Amino acid sequence: MTAKNLTKTSAPQAPAPEIKSAPTSSTAARTRMETITLSNHLRIEGTDHLPGAKVRVTADYARRLRLQGYVART
């Protein structure tokens, strides 16, 4: 039986004040964008966002994140 190495090699980074996510399609470029504050860790298009990070996403995606509990209540 082998033991797993659970030590982390790098320190976690502080969230940026605001992270702008690029739209994924041409129709997303024409939709309304919203800035949300995350309440949980979330990975969007391969980028990790820590709790408390402000992320700019489409209005539809922001609505879905609110329903799933990823957006902090203010």
C-alpha positions as CSV (number, residue, x, y, z in Angstrom):
1,M,0.0,0.0,0.0
2,T,1.3,3.4,-0.9
3,A,0.7,6.7,0.8
4,K,-0.5,9.7,-1.1
5,N,1.4,12.9,-0.9
6,L,-1.1,15.5,0.3
7,T,1.2,18.5,0.6
8,K,0.5,21.4,-1.7
9,T,3.3,22.7,-3.9
10,S,2.0,26.3,-4.3
11,A,0.2,28.7,-2.0
12,P,-3.4,29.6,-3.0
13,Q,-3.6,33.0,-4.7
14,A,-5.9,35.8,-3.6
15,P,-8.9,36.4,-5.9
16,A,-8.6,39.3,-8.3
17,P,-10.9,42.3,-7.8
18,E,-12.8,41.5,-11.0
19,I,-12.2,38.8,-13.6
20,K,-13.7,39.3,-17.1
21,S,-14.7,36.1,-18.8
22,A,-14.7,36.1,-22.6
23,P,-17.9,35.2,-24.3
24,T,-17.8,31.7,-25.8
25,S,-19.9,32.3,-28.9
26,S,-20.9,35.1,-31.3
27,T,-24.4,35.3,-29.7
28,A,-23.0,35.6,-26.2
29,A,-21.1,38.8,-27.4
30,R,-24.5,40.5,-28.0
31,T,-26.1,39.4,-24.7
32,R,-26.1,41.4,-21.5
33,M,-23.2,40.8,-19.1
34,E,-23.4,40.8,-15.3
35,T,-20.7,40.9,-12.6
36,I,-21.4,38.4,-9.8
37,T,-19.6,37.5,-6.6
38,L,-19.0,33.8,-6.1
39,S,-19.9,32.1,-2.8
40,N,-18.2,28.8,-3.7
41,H,-15.1,27.6,-5.7
42,L,-16.0,27.4,-9.4
43,R,-14.1,26.5,-12.6
44,I,-15.1,28.3,-15.7
45,E,-13.5,27.3,-19.0
46,G,-10.5,25.8,-17.2
47,T,-9.9,28.8,-15.0
48,D,-10.4,28.4,-11.2
49,H,-12.2,31.1,-9.3
50,L,-12.1,31.2,-5.5
51,P,-15.0,32.2,-3.3
52,G,-15.3,35.9,-3.1
53,A,-14.1,36.4,-6.7
54,K,-16.0,38.8,-8.9
55,V,-16.7,37.3,-12.3
56,R,-18.3,38.8,-15.4
57,V,-20.6,36.3,-17.1
58,T,-23.7,36.4,-19.4
59,A,-27.0,37.2,-17.7
60,D,-28.4,33.7,-18.4
61,Y,-25.3,32.0,-16.9
62,A,-25.6,34.3,-13.8
63,R,-29.2,33.3,-13.4
64,R,-28.3,29.6,-13.5
65,L,-25.4,30.1,-11.0
66,R,-27.8,31.9,-8.6
67,L,-30.3,28.9,-8.8
68,Q,-27.5,26.5,-8.0
69,G,-26.2,28.5,-5.0
70,Y,-22.9,29.7,-6.5
71,V,-23.6,33.5,-6.1
72,A,-23.1,35.2,-2.8
73,R,-26.0,37.0,-1.3
74,T,-25.3,40.6,-0.6
